[in-house]
């Protein structure tokens, strides 16, 4: 009962935060003190609570390091012209009968290189929607294709913060998880491409307005060296270079592009690393604002606080009854379906993919492993459910923010094929990857 009361306090504060627009840090702190109070009530000293907090934060620092690198990387790619290289030459490849398909493929490639759904939606996605509107293309279908594309990389990029978080929570590594994610998604990716090719053929775009592409070349250089930072992100992980080192090398290369090709000064680029604010106030420059270390501070604090929950739960044995219920659920429907249900409930309740990920792992972890599942399987079940399906929950930030950036609405979600084809195809093919000797999967 004490745990239930603390959880209701946490949930109520989270709902209030969403309604009134407060930072997620506030309800997380409320939850922290509520759960800490339960731990003390159950006989744990305050010093033990501090030790649990420190232990949880220490685990979270591994992901925070990657998040800081991601912040620097995204800011450098924007300022250096790498993102605009993809946008400009990608748009040049588009024809009226391939527009929707290319929207999916271009956003998928850029999101895989960059690892961010919001960043791609606000740059490549926004420009594609602008081109679609000018060319009288179907905006609803285009937005659905963009939504699918931006989550290709959010799920399985080496530079994805959600992939790094899932690896940490499930005690796996992103270097091992990414190849597994690619293997478990090729069927859904192919089906999505076929469907978007069909939509492109039957709903072609009209003429292409290239004014926005002219604006790109007027404000920025998109010479071939601006592609090098992306090539680094594609190639270096193949040689088992640590992810955070790869990102810093790519960011350093983009830093050089910004200084030598875009006319930025060395000192201003240091400012961009911190704030994500590039040069100028033109049409294109306004789209490139974002990233930087500052953009990762709040989410890093959210992560550190959330990670301390797990240690407090374990120390005070708060999840014993929940674990028993999860064991029964897994026994009835299997590990994957149980992960799907709990993951979506967590994302729907907390309106946040990151918190949903942490809560789902905390709730399922012990029961999942007791049922015969291992870390690799758990990581794939998480990546192939809530990491994607959070983008289909209209009130969840993972859905609401990209749609807002695209100027679209929930009518686009049925056309976001990739987001629901992954769970469907994985449900029927999981035994190929993890075998059937463990009973219900």
FIVEX-962634 format. One record per residue: x, y, z of N, C-alpha, C in turn. Coordinates in steps of 0.001 Angstrom, whole numbers, padded with zeros to 6 digits, always signed. Each point is the difference from the previous one (the first is absolute). Layout:
// residues N
XYZXYZXYZ/...
//
This chain:
// residues 441
+000822-001208+000000-000822+001208+000000+000858+001262+000000/+001112-000022+000764+000865+001186+000056+000607+000311-001370/+000392-001069-000723+000543+000205-001339-001059+000550-000949/-001226-000512+000110-001093+000474-000848-000274+001478+000243/+000012+000415+001261-000231+001415+000321+001101+000871-000617/+001247-000452+000157+001130+000762-000569-000116+000085-001517/-000401-001115-000625-000135-000012-001463-001114+000941-000450/-001107+000028+000725-001107+000897-000357+000415+001461+000146/+000798+000300+001023+000514+001366+000164+000876+000366-001193/+000871-000941-000375+000878+000208-001156-000817+000216-001274/-000980-000877-000239-000816+000093-001213-000793+001307-000029/-000563+000400+001147-000779+001243+000056+000873+001208-000294/+001211+000008+000538+000907+001113-000256+000423+000032-001467/+000136-001181-000622+000351-000068-001412-001135+000557-000865/-001238-000373+000328-001157+000513-000736-000095+001514+000141/+000191+000507+001222-000053+001452+000228+001094+000713-000798/+001179-000627-000064+001101+000595-000752-000345+000121-001476/-000639-001025-000535-000383+000005-001413-001073+001050-000261/-000982+000077+000888-001108+000939-000185+000477+001447+000065/+000869+000297+000960+000428+001382+000220+001337+000335-000665/+000591-000952-000692+001213+000264-000757+001257+000135+000824/+000047-000633+001178+001203+000053+000819+001059-000949-000555/+001231+000224+000430+001077-000911-000364-000245-001371+000619/+000386-001059-000715-000123-001363+000512+000856-000224+001241/+000967+000871+000222+000849-000150+001186-000806+000123+001290/-001038+000822-000020-000791+000230+001220-000716-001275+000450/-000817-000652-000863-000639-001239+000463+000998-001115+000292/+001132-000012-000690+000998-001020+000296+000584+000182+001393/+000205+001245+000407+000481+000259+001356-001076-000339+001032/-001241+000319-000326-001109-000375+000891-000028-001515+000176/+000116-000721-001119+000017-001455+000065+001188-000528+000780/+001149+000642-000198+001202-000440+000717-000208+000072+001510/-000512+001117+000486-000203+000145+001442-001116-000915+000497/-001019-000240-000832-001086-000892+000409+000512-001437+000146/+000765-000466-000976+000523-001365+000064+001086-000128+001074/+000786+001053+000186+001003-000016+001069-000679-000100+001364/-001120+000700+000163-000751-000062+001260-000506-001413+000266/-000452-000692-001058-000443-001384+000148+001166-000881+000439/+001170+000219-000605+001178-000786+000358+000377+000209+001463/-000065+001243+000469+000299+000293+001413-001050-000652+000891/-001265+000083-000395-001095-000602+000773+000199-001508+000150/+000625-000621-001002+000225-001445+000036+001304-000382+000696/+000643+000968+000640+001149-000324+000835+001357+000336-000559/+000058+000693-001133+001292+000390-000569+000383+001396+000500/+001252+000143+000412+000462+001285+000499+000200+001011-001119/+000045+001261+000397+000194+001068-000982+001336-000167-000715/+001018-000437+000739+001315-000200-000621-000071-001068-001093/-000850-001006+000219-000161-001053-001008-000684+000546-001240/-000954+000910+000194-000694+000626-001132+000988+000822-000821/+000870+000740+000674+001006+000788-000715+000952-000916-000769/+000356-001150+000606+000885-000943-000675-000667-000557-001260/-001302-000296+000090-000743-000497-001167-000064+001069-001091/-000223+001230+000432-000068+001112-000948+001324+000161-000732/+001080-000044+000746+001331+000139-000601+000275-001151-000968/-000374-001223+000393+000232-001165-000849-000788+000114-001299/-001263+000427+000094-000822+000157-001195+000538+001072-000927/+000384+001133+000575+000548+001091-000814+001309-000416-000669/+000799-000785+000702+001268-000453-000561-000249-000852-001246/-001015-000871+000050-000339-000805-001180-000475+000894-001144/-000796+001015+000350-000546+000891-001022+001036+000861-000681/+001132+000232+000655+001036+000859-000591+000544-000559-001305/-000065-001325-000162+000462-000618-001247-000823+000530-001175/-001311+000100+000208-000882+000504-001052+000109+001512-000129/+000166+000694+001131+000137+001460-000036+001196+000405-000854/+001096-000751+000094+001181+000284-000819-000356-000058-001482/-000765-001013-000374-000412-000128-001399-000951+001123-000386/-000904+000372+000904-000948+001073-000297+000707+001336-000226/+001017+000270+000794+000768+001240-000189+000684-000026-001370/+000541-001162-000369+000620-000128-001334-001028+000209-001104/-001217-000523+000202-001068+000180-000982-000355+001469-000142/-000073+000711+001124-000300+001435-000040+001031+000769-000810/+001270-000302+000230+001073+000660-000750-000071-000381-001478/-000216-001290-000261-000041-000492-001379-001106+000685-000805/-001207+000046+000554-001117+000589-000748+000227+001478-000272/+000573+000708+000976+000280+001428-000210+001037+000193-001103/+001036-000830-000011+001050+000126-000999-000499-000361-001403/-000819-001037-000091-000551-000384-001301-000885+001099-000574/-000732+000674+000839-000850+001103-000462+000858+001161-000490/+000961+000402+000825+000821+001160-000338+000965-000285-001144/+000474-001246-000102+000993-000339-001013-000574-000259-001381/-001326-000169-000105-000629-000216-001298-000272-001448-000344/+000318-000940+000919-000199-001421-000292-001472-000336-000206/-000852+000500+000876-001436-000257-000149-000517+000587-001308/+000458+001199-000319-000462+000640-001233+000482-000735-001243/+001141-000665+000079+000474-000822-001123-001031-001083-000312/-000477-000696+001049-001015-001028-000179-001287+000595-000561/-000399+001137+000563-001251+000625-000427+000064+000409-001466/+001073+000687-000382+000104+000563-001342+000081-001101-001068/+000969-000900+000164+000195-001013-001034-001084-001079+000061/-000557-000218+001181-001124-000925+000095-001209+000532-000740/-000291+001292+000188-001144+000609-000688+000202-000002-001510/+001232+000097-000438+000285-000017-001432-000339-001355-000631/-000002-001066+000814-000281-001333-000514-001497-000275-000140/-000816+000849+000596-001444-000236+000043-000635+000270-001357/-000894-000912-000388-000843+000207-001181-001458-000063+000468/-000958+000487-000797-001403-000017+000438-000504-001368+000440/+000434-001075-000693-000506-001333+000324+000851-000737+001028/+000972+000682+000612+000795-000623+001070-000005+000846+001269/-000808+001058+000031+000126+000992+001069-000202-000609+001391/-001094-000717+000214-000299-000535+001333+001032-001055+000394/+000394-000843-000956+001047-000996+000275+001301+000679+000385/+000392+001039-000725+001254+000691+000297-000061+000719+001344/-001185+000475+000373-000145+000628+001321+000351-001007+001091/-000472-001242-000149+000322-001055+000966+001488-000338-000028/+000552-000211-001189+001390-000430-000110+000977+001080+000461/-000227+001242-000418+000916+001082+000373-000004+000232+001504/-001194+000027+000605-000068+000189+001455+000598-001196+000728/-000188-001202-000571+000577-001184+000617+001514+000012-000017/+000583+000379-001127+001463+000047-000117+000584+001066+000927/-000609+001200-000003+000527+001078+000843-000173-000323+001477/-001136-000587+000374-000209-000323+001410+000941-001110+000452/+000336-000929-000905+000956-001040+000365+001382+000607+000231/+000370+000958-000827+001308+000643+000161+000050+000871+001248/-001110+000680+000290-000001+001012+001058-000596-000506+001309/-000909-000975-000074-000542-000610+001209-001075+000777+000716/-000615+000984-000647-001018+000802+000676-001250+000120-000850/-001143-000269+000600-001267+000134-000727-000424+001460-000076/+000080+000718+001117-000438+001397+000025+000862+000866-000914/+001331-000231+000038+000909+000797-000819-000253-000180-001481/-000292-001232-000426-000272-000256-001414-001370+000544-000396/-000985-000127+000900-001337+000540-000287+000049+001509-000190/+000835+000682+000810+000064+001459-000062+000844+000545-001134/+000758-000865-000674+000837+000455-001121-000465-000657-001303/+000448-001208-000242-000387-000712-001217-001522-000126-000116/-000661-000380+001108-001446-000183-000033-000745+001278-000333/+000397+001080+000642-000666+001286-000243+000177+000438-001456/+001196-000154-000522+000260+000414-001387-000776-000877-000976/-000087-001310+000274-000781-000884-000862-001480+000383+000021/-000507+000371+001159-001404+000415+000085-000224+001307-000767/+000997+000889+000038-000093+001255-000749-000032-000278-001503/+000881-000909-000438+000029-000375-001415-001313-000686-000393/-000523-000848+000899-001250-000704-000276-001156+000976-000167/-000055+001003+000875-001082+000990-000092+000089+000784-001298/+001220+000384-000385+000180+000772-001237-000298-000845-001235/+000251-001315+000091-000211-000881-001140-001328-000714+000013/-000888+000401+000913-001340-000567+000075+000033-001511+000232/+000977-000470+000797+000053-001407+000383-000960-000243+001160/-000284-001250+000288-000879-000341+001116+000755+000224+001313/-000401+001018+000758+000734+000382+001207-000146-001033+001107/-001167-000616+000107-000235-000997+001046+000915-001214-000211/+000063-000482-001220+000854-001150-000305+001479+000348+000117/+000355+001211-000426+001393+000427+000115+000433+000052+001451/-000856+000557+000862+000330+000066+001432+000125-001396+000599/-000853-000933-000446+000117-001378+000475+001318-000630-000412/+000430+000253-001231+001288-000527-000466+001152+000604+000784/-000080+001295+000289+001044+000656+000792+000036-000577+001410/-001173-000192+000613-000054-000588+001347+000666-001370+000018/-000251-000799-001024+000658-001302-000083+001516+000165-000113/+000432+000887-000874+001426+000173-000247+000776+000488+001206/-000567+000955+000732+000748+000568+001123+000202-001015+001122/-000867-001017+000065+000153-000999+001061+000868-001185-000410/+000414-000045-001253+000979-001014-000406+001269+000167+000827/+000518+001227+000031+001228+000263+000739-000208+000172+001482/-001139+000548+000401-000272+000144+001433+000032-001363+000677/-000384-001023-000736+000002-001360+000542+001369-000648-000072/+000703+000102-001138+001164-000883-000184+001273+000696-000466/+000140+001275+000270+001250+000676-000345+001010-000126+001136/+001271-000043-000366+001046+000015+001023-000012+001314+000783/-000569+001038-000594-000034+001315+000653-001338+000285+000671/-000845-001013+000167-001327+000198+000586+000056-000028+001523/-000577+001009+000631-000032+000029+001462-000925-001086+000544/-001100-000291-000698-000916-001043+000481+000656-001374-000103/+000784-000222-001052+000714-001271-000128+001053-000141+001092/+000681+001102+000312+001007-000027+001077-000660-000259+001345/-001155+000629+000236-000717-000188+001263-000463-001451+000141/-000588-000541-001060-000485-001390+000055+001148-000964+000251/+001138+000239-000626+001165-000859+000219+000436+000037+001463/+000026+001181+000573+000395+000125+001406-001004-000694+000917/-001289+000204-000237-001035-000568+000867-000027-001514-000057/+000251-000561-001178-000071-001461-000169+001359-000680+000164/+001015+000797+000338+001356-000509+000227+000560-000679-001251/-000214+000670-001132+000575-000450-001261+000905+001114-000517/+000410-000068-001256+000811+001068-000581-000634+000449-001314/+000123+001272-000284-000577+000527-001238+000710-000584-001216/+001292-000297+000131+000752-000592-001114-000558-001372-000382/-000492-000744+000964-000584-001311-000280-001467+000123-000400/-000697+000980+000565-001437+000126-000241-000338+000494-001406/+000802+000935-000522-000330+000582-001305-000061-001065-001103/+001005-000888-000139-000132-001054-001020-001238-000874+000204/-000338-000299+001256-001200-000790+000272-001259+000756-000421/-000025+001306+000261-001155+000797-000393-000152+000051-001513/+001113+000081-000705-000060+000003-001461-000523-001339-000524/+000443-001092+000626-000456-001321-000436-001490-000198+000255/-000502+000535+001120-001405-000216+000344-000936+001016-000654/+000546+000882-000839-000868+001029-000595-000006+000008-001520/+000777-000872-000644+000120+000117-001459-001324-000330-000705/-000782-000919+000545-001276-000328-000632-000944+001197+000066/-000116+000611+001182-000878+001161+000159+000473+001175-000837/+001317+000173-000080+000538+001102-000811-000335-000205-001470/+000164-001224-000485-000310-000305-001400-001492+000183-000281/-000852-000509+000896-001447+000161-000178-000401+001471+000002/+000616+000778+000895-000297+001439+000059+000374+000668-001316/+001177-000340-000517+000450+000593-001261-000943-000353-001145/-000456-001252-000033-000936-000419-001054-001306+000782+000109/-000518+000147+001208-001247+000736+000198+000148+001469-000390/+001132+000607+000375+000215+001414-000359+000232+000149-001503/+000603-001002-000619+000151+000046-001457-001370-000039-000674/-000906-000823+000539-001349-000060-000536-000743+001320+000164/+000120+000603+001188-000646+001295+000226+000588+001074-000915/+001310-000051-000191+000659+000977-000879-000522-000116-001428/-000245-001224-000446-000465-000207-001374-001445+000482-000178/-000840-000335+000961-001422+000335-000141-000327+001424+000471/+000887+000586+000815-000210+001381+000473+001261+000822-000284/+000293+000254-001261+001243+000707-000355-000043+001468+000410/+001177+000555+000195+000109+001437+000268-000060+000759-001320/-000282+001272+000097+000019+000845-001190+001411+000511-000253/+000124+001169-000535+001313+000594-000245+000709+000330+001295/+001321-000018-000025+000808+000274+001180+000425+001463+000047/-000312+000660+001107+000444+001373+000213+001394-000050+000623/+000984+000445-000750+001385-000105+000468+000488+001274+000682/-000904+000877+000377+000429+001245+000639+000707-000261+001324/-000478-001008+000726+000637-000287+001291+001385-000603-000214/+000194-000735-001103+001324-000537-000306+000943+001117-000424/-000536+000994-000709+000808+001174-000356+000415+000765+001247/-000915+000045+000983+000323+000685+001254+001127-000707+000740/+000037-001320-000100+001075-000766+000643+001351+000378-000593/+000096-000012-001314+001282+000301-000637+000384+001469+000150/-000995+000877+000231+000299+001411+000208+000607+000254+001384/-000398-000797+000991+000447+000233+001378+001139-000920+000429/+000114-001182-000623+000978-000987+000458+000730-000634-001177/+001217-000449+000272+000730-000815-000955-000361-001463+000256/-000306-000715-001057-000304-001431+000148+000963-000813-000865/+001257+000415-000003+001041-000720-000732+000177-001401+000593/+000639-000880-000756+000100-001406+000399+000641-000228+001371/+000960+000849+000478+000562-000277+001330-001036+000011+001119/-001156+000663-000218-001021+000014+001055-000625-001380+000204/+000237-000917-000920-000511-001363+000149+000899-000864+000886/+001254+000395+000167+000970-000828+000727-000449-000314+001431/-000542+000959+000775-000448-000357+001357-001014-001139+000017/-000879-000053-001010-000982-001082-000070+000659-001324-000342/+000956+000029-000921+000711-001225-000368+000724-000587+001208/+000535+000867+000833+000666-000459+001226-000977-000777+000881/-001243+000525+000140-000993-000662+000833-000442-001330-000599/+000020-000114-001304-000379-001256-000640+001107-001045+000074/+001256+000449-000174+001101-000934-000211+000719-000418+001287/+000312+000955+000877+000834-000321+001154-000590-001056+000924/-001336-000007+000248-000540-001073+000854+000232-001392-000567/+000157-000123-001313+000267-001308-000606+001343-000558+000437/+000913+000899+000432+001326-000406+000467+000079-000025+001523/-001200-000067+000636-000122-000139+001455+000612+001173+000772/+000000+001172-000620+000416+001202+000720-001114+000372+000969/+000293+000282+001279-001048+000363+000952-000886+001132-000523/-001277-000088+000311-000972+000937-000555+000337+001444+000346/+000356+000256+001260+000221+001387+000413+001242+000587-000683/+001002-000845-000272+001186+000477-000724-000365+000308-001453/-000791-000882-000616-000450+000226-001372-000747+001323-000113/-000894+000259+000939-000788+001237-000042+000877+001233+000159/+000975-000060+000876+000878+001158+000200+000872+000249-001227/+000476-001063-000658+000797+000172-001220-000876+000614-001102/-001222-000504-000135-000931+000552-000990-000303+001463+000300/-000222+000312+001278-000280+001384+000389+001185+000910-000284/+001218-000496+000252+001200+000798-000260+000143+000294-001490/-000330-000983-000831+000066+000195-001444-001037+001037-000445/-001216-000093+000564-001042+000977-000322+000383+001389+000515/+000694+000060+001125+000517+001264+000540+000912+000654-001038/+000878-000810-000583+000900+000520-001032-000753+000495-001222/-001049-000727-000402-000821+000438-001142-000644+001352+000285/-000464+000174+001237-000648+001261+000367+000973+001174-000066/+001238-000246+000440+000994+001072+000019+000522+000308-001404/+000342-001050-000752+000678+000215-001279-000954+000115-001195/-001200-000534+000116-000935+000072-001121-001155+000972+000238/-000459+000090+001241-001168+000839+000281+000375+001376+000550/+001280+000230+000232+000438+001316+000452-000217+000280+001474/-000224-001035+000792-000139+000181+001445+001373+000254+000624/-000001+000696+001116+001253+000191+000732+000170-001115+001018/+001232-000215+000389+000302-001050+000971-000747+000238+001303/+000033+001227+000497-000651+000317+001287-001507-000164-000084/-000592+000426-001134-001449-000140-000119-000411-001464-000066/+000834-000837-000589-000322-001421-000067+000041-000646+001383/+000867+000494+000870-000029-000475+001389-001329+000371+000660/-000491+001198-000340-001313+000446+000493-001105-000894-000558/+000117-000391-001268-000990-000883-000627+000009-001374+000672/+001185-000490+000368+000090-001278+000719-000837+000015+001271/-000012+001137+000656-000745+000125+001259-001480+000246-000230/-000337+000877-000945-001380+000476-000123-000751-000532-001209/+000714-000441-001043-000666-000459-001211-000544+001118-000861/+000512+001205+000150-000490+001149-000766+001006+000369-001087/-000292-000314-001280+000944+000282-001084-000038+001455-000426/+000721+000317-001055+000115+001369-000466-001280+000469-000682/-000139+001303-000108-001009+000609-000872-001421-000116+000489/-000901+000677-000727-001415-000010+000324-000841-000202-001260/+000591-000660-001009-000713-000227-001248-001002-001127+000106/-000666-000292-001118-001038-001030-000042+000539-001365+000409/+001188-000346-000465+000560-001323+000287+000637-000036+001383/+000686+001063+000368+000654+000028+001311-000993-000223+001130/-001216+000526-000167-001006-000146+001050-000397-001466+000189/+000118-000812-001069-000333-001420+000102+001091-000794+000699/+001208+000528+000015+001149-000757+000482+000322+000251+001466/-000785+000819+000651+000221+000249+001420-000399-001229+000801/+000875-000489+000827-000293-001175+000815+001240-000811+000277/-000121-000928+000923+001144-000808+000390+000859+000738+001011/+001218-000429+000154+000895+000597+000978-000119-000671+001365/+001001+000246+000825+000015-000604+001339-001212+000442+000807/-000371+001271-000138-001123+000533+000785-001281-000789-000249/-000228-000439-001242-001232-000720-000344-000095-001337+000706/+001136-000527+000473+000013-001310+000634-000006+000063+001528/+000057+001202+000564+000102+000102+001454-001249-000520+000711/-001175+000450-000458-001224-000422+000683-000224-001502-000126/+000172-000532-001205-000223-001436-000175+001044-000813+000756/+001208+000537+000150+001027-000698+000775-000379-000042+001475/-000520+001111+000524-000454+000029+001398-001183-000937+000202/-000917-000012-000968-001139-000920+000062+000488-001441+000075/+000988-000307-000817+000540-001350-000031+000649-000378+001332/+000806+000904+000545+000698-000299+001250-000982-000226+001146/-001025+000848+000082-000997-000165+001060-000756-001307-000185/-000393-000284-001238-000760-001214-000272+000810-001254+000311/+001302+000042-000286+000848-001164+000266+000103-000303+001492/-000115+001032+000820+000053-000223+001446-001239-000745+000488/-001122+000116-000738-001211-000727+000380+000264-001502+000078/+000680-000518-001028+000223-001445-000082+000716-000521+001239/+001021+000727+000437+000764-000438+001175-000853+000055+001264/-000817+001038+000133-000867+000127+001180-001062-001093-000007/-000582-000283-001178-000998-001068-000106+000585-001331+000448/+001220-000279-000469+000620-001282+000316+000357-000094+001475/+000545+001065+000546+000416-000017+001402-001193-000199+000937/-001131+000647-000323-001173-000084+000871-000977-001099-000433/+000388-000782-001015-000843-001099-000489-001420+000477-000305/-000092+001147-000699-001306+000596-000263-000768-000699-001115/+000712-000683-000873-000659-000535-001185-000330-001485+000119/+000013-000529+001221-000244-001431+000185-001370-000405-000535/-001044+000725+000422-001351-000345-000447-000164+000247-001496/+000616+001090-000472-000077+000303-001433+000674-001105-000806/+001148-000476+000485+000733-001058-000696-000831-001272-000099/-000717-000319+001067-000857-001188-000019-001093+000132-001056/-000577+001200-000090-001039+000237-001014+000592-000064-001408/+001207+000525-000158+000647-000046-001312+000343-001429-000392/+000368-000827+000977+000295-001405-000285-001236-000712-000518/-001141+000307+000603-001244-000612-000467-000360+000501-001403/+000221+001300-000235-000290+000566-001325+000879-000642-001063/+001296-000132+000289+000927-000620-000955-000381-001454-000244/-000443-000686+001059-000414-001385-000155-001199-000148-000923/-000854+001018-000025-001205-000078-000836+000274+000419-001447/+000720+001099-000176+000113+000578-001349+001410-000045-000576/+001000-000348+000803+001372-000022-000485+000734+001295+000292/+001326-000042-000116+000826+001143+000391-000194+001201-000925/-000069-000248-001304-000105+001120-000937-001323+000748+000158/-001099-000727+000053-001306+000651+000135-000100+000721+001341/+000556-000600+001060-000001+000661+001305+000791+001307-000066/+001142-000022-000689+000802+001214-000159-000770+001051-000783/-000700-000437-001045-000815+000913-000805-001067+000670+000853/-000699-000782+000808-001090+000535+000823+000534+000971+001049/+000979-000440+000772+000522+000841+001085+000712+001230-000557/+000749-000167-001087+000707+001132-000597-000941+001084-000463/-001084-000391-000668-000948+000995-000488-000798+000634+001129/-000316-000780+001024-000667+000584+001166+000891+001040+000676/+001292-000319+000122+000938+000933+000637+000150+001275-000824/+000161-000147-001315+000133+001185-000868-001295+000804-000014/-001137-000685-000017-001275+000705+000001-000261+000730+001303/+000390-000611+001111-000221+000624+001308+000904+001204+000209/+001289-000150-000360+000968+001060+000284+000279+000895-001205/-000634-000318-001133+000084+000858-001199+001435+000245-000450/+000876-000942+000293+001414+000220-000243+000683-001324-000296/+000693-000069-001120+000678-001226-000407+001108-000388+000973/+000782+000972+000463+001123-000288+000894-000469-000569+001327/-000968+000678+000629-000506-000472+001288-000741-001322-000181/-000732-000132-001113-000682-001256-000277+000970-001162-000107/+001135+000235-000628+001042-001020-000137+000506-000429+001377/+000328+000960+000835+000546-000295+001330-001012-000736+000863/-001249+000475+000004-001044-000629+000815-000276-001420-000479/-000096-000200-001318-000290-001327-000541+001082-000999+000378/+001257+000407-000095+001101-000909+000356-000034-000312+001492/-000236+001008+000828-000074-000232+001448-001097-001001+000351/-001150+000163-000632-001157-000839+000319+000178-001427-000509/+000581-000152-001189+000074-001300-000655+001279-000787+000271/+001056+000683+000387+001347-000585-000020+000095-001361+000691/-000388-000054+001261+000181-001232+000768-000873-001120-000549/-001276+000290-000257-000911-001024-000508+000444-000476-001384/+000502+000914-000815+000451-000338-001348+001120-001017+000063/+000966+000241+000854+001164-000883+000077-000364-001330+000661/-000899+000044+000974-000434-001234+000648-000749-000909-000968/-000592+000592-001034-000747-000792-000982+000910-000623-001060/+001302+000320+000053+000944-000595-000945+000576+000955-001013/-000419+001253+000016+000524+000986-000933+001375+000493+000413/+000835+000368-000966+001320+000543+000326+000068+001481-000389/+001140+000603+000231+000149+001449-000200-000180+000406-001451/+000582-000774-000922-000109+000345-001419-001457-000026-000462/-000723-001024+000413-001406-000119-000375-000822+001127+000610/+000267+000322+001253-000725+001079+000675+000221+001323-000721/+001248+000275-000375+000309+001245-000709-000763+000078-001316/-000065-001116-000745-000716+000007-001280-001501+000162+000207/-000539-000621+001044-001433+000150+000265-000342+001450+000329/+000870+000670+000723-000214+001422+000305+000108+000837-001269/+001055-000223-000765+000230+000798-001207-001088-000202-001052/-000594-001191-000035-000994-000306-001016-001429+000235+000475/-000132+000603+001174-001335+000355+000493-000045+001482+000328/+000178+000336+001263-000300+001355+000467+000875+001089-000618/+001224-000305-000382+000852+001014-000618-000639+000521-001277/-000719-000879-000704-000688+000388-001230-001444+000393+000247/-000717-000812+000752-001440+000237+000160-000308+001242+000822/+000988+000510+000754-000196+001293+000671-000313+001085-001025/+000526-000164-001214-000262+000956-001073-001389-000091-000572/-000801-000988+000445-001377-000147-000454-001018+000425+001049/+000478+000377+001191-000892+000434+001077-000155+001512-000107/-001176+000500-000396-000137+001416-000356+000433+000986+001068/-000204-000327+001283+000346+000940+001061+001430-000188+000523/+000703-000995-000525+001387-000233+000411+000912+000965-000752/+001037+000497+000677+000917+000955-000630+000655-000575-001246/+000229-001317-000011+000627-000642-001152-000851+000126-001253/-001295+000210+000159-000914+000200-001124-000320+001477-000199/-000313+000665+001095-000480+001382-000069+001040+000963-000542/+001240-000123+000447+001043+000944-000413+000308-000101-001493/+000278-001212-000549+000263-000059-001447-001171+000485-000851/-001234-000373+000370-001160+000443-000773-000113+001523+000015/+000286+000599+001158-000034+001467+000086+001067+000625-000894/+001208-000559+000010+001077+000516-000839-000350-000121-001481/-000755-001031-000345-000372-000227-001396-001255+000761-000408/-000686+000584+000971-001262+000656-000303-001074-001010-000383/+000061-001203+000589-000934-001075-000323-000828-000356+001229/-000890-000979-000151-000829-000445+001114-000116-001512-000018/-000873-000532+000860-000053-001446+000194-000543-000748-001217/-000543+000678-000979-000412-000682-001228+001187-000647-000706/+001205+000459+000316+001203-000556-000628+000409-001345+000604/-000463-000305+001205+000485-001184+000709-000320-001323-000710/-001188-000172-000598-000236-001253-000732+000978-000224-001158/+000614+001077-000488+000974-000110-001093+001439-000091+000513/+000165-000074+001317+001335-000164+000589+000291-001492+000097/+000100-000637-001151+000028-001458-000082+001102-000641+000832/+001196+000565-000046+001153-000593+000666-000236-000174+001505/-000720+000934+000607-000179-000005+001449-000820-001185+000483/-000920-000493-000819-000755-001161+000460+000314-001289-000759/+000682+000111-001138+000418-001223-000693+001145-000704+000733/+000850+000772+000681+001082-000631+000781-000572-000931+001061/-000887+000465+000907-000543-000928+001002-000736-001190-000619/-000750+000237-001076-000774-001076-000617+000916-001065-000599/+000974+000421-000806+000884-000974-000639+000905-000692+001018/+000429+000748+001021+000866-000594+001033-000764-001061+000795/-001283+000238+000234-000823-000971+000732+000030-001361-000686/-000034+000001-001338-000070-001254-000741+001372-000559-000388/+001050+000783+000176+001333-000471-000411+000983-000107+001160/-000444+000318+001206+000929+000037+001136+000704-001334+000223/-000685-001089-000237+000606-001317+000218+001205-000243-000914/+000030+000694-001135+001161-000130-000884+001269+000483+000685/-000153+001008+000855+001166+000656+000602+000328-000526+001394/-001029-000444+000725+000244-000414+001389-000441-001434+000293/-000419-000749-001010-000315-001412+000178-001305-000232+000734/-000378-001249+000095-001272-000355+000640+000188-000875+001224/+001239-000196+000429+000257-000897+001115-000415+000607+001341/-000269+001292+000030-000302+000653+001274-001492+000095+000272/-000815-000708-000732-001431+000082+000216-000566+001216-000664/-000981+000617+000622-000639+001182-000585+000994+001140-000104/+000067+000599-001174+000911+001106-000191-000761+001312-000105/
//
